[in-house]
Amino acid sequence: MLFAGQAMAFQCPKLVKKIEDEIAIRFDPASQDAKEKAALAADLHAKGNHAEAEKVAKDGLKILGM
């Protein structure tokens, strides 16, 4: 059980990286919104709130149509 929790914690940075990679090649309003979500997700991850960070990052990806 502990291992599963740790594995999920590593999901946050991967999702943020996906957003950052996508917004690096896009310059539309959706990319700006997703950039803000990525920053918030990274902050939440740093504070240890991985579940919320993952949710926010997934929202950012959804904004990008991913």
N, C-alpha and C positions, 0 to 999 in steps of 0.2 A: 504494500500500500504506500509506504513512504517513497519507494522508487517511482511509482506512477506519478506522485505529486511533483517530484523533482523533474521528471521528464516533461510534464506539462509546463513547468516553469521556463524551460528552454524554448518553448513554442513562441513566447512573446517576441523575443528579438528576431526570430526568423520571419514572423509576420510583418514586423516593422521594416525589416530589410526588403521584403517584397514590395511594400509601399514605396520605400525610398528608391528602389530600382525603377519602378514604374513612373514615378513623378519626375525622375531625372530626364525622361524623354518626352514628357508631356507638359504643356503650358496652358492648360484650360482651367476654368474655375473649379472643376471637380478635383484637379490635382492639388490645388491650394487647400481645399477642405480636407482632403486625404492627408496632406502634409501636417495639418494641425492635429488630426487624429493620431498620426504616427508619433508626433512629439508627446502627446498626452499619454499614449500607450507606453512609450519609453519611460516617461516619468513614473507612471504607475508601476511598471516593472521594477524600476530602481527602488521604489518604496516597498516592494514585496507584495503588492496587490496583483498577483498574476492573473487571476480569473477576470478581473475587470480590465486589465491591460489587454488580455487576449480578446475580450469582447470589443473593446474600442478599436483595436487593430483590425479585427474582422469587419467592423463597420467601415473603416477606412478603405479596405479592399473592396467592399460592396459599392462604395461611392465611385470607385474606379471601374466598376463593372467586372470585377474579378471574383 
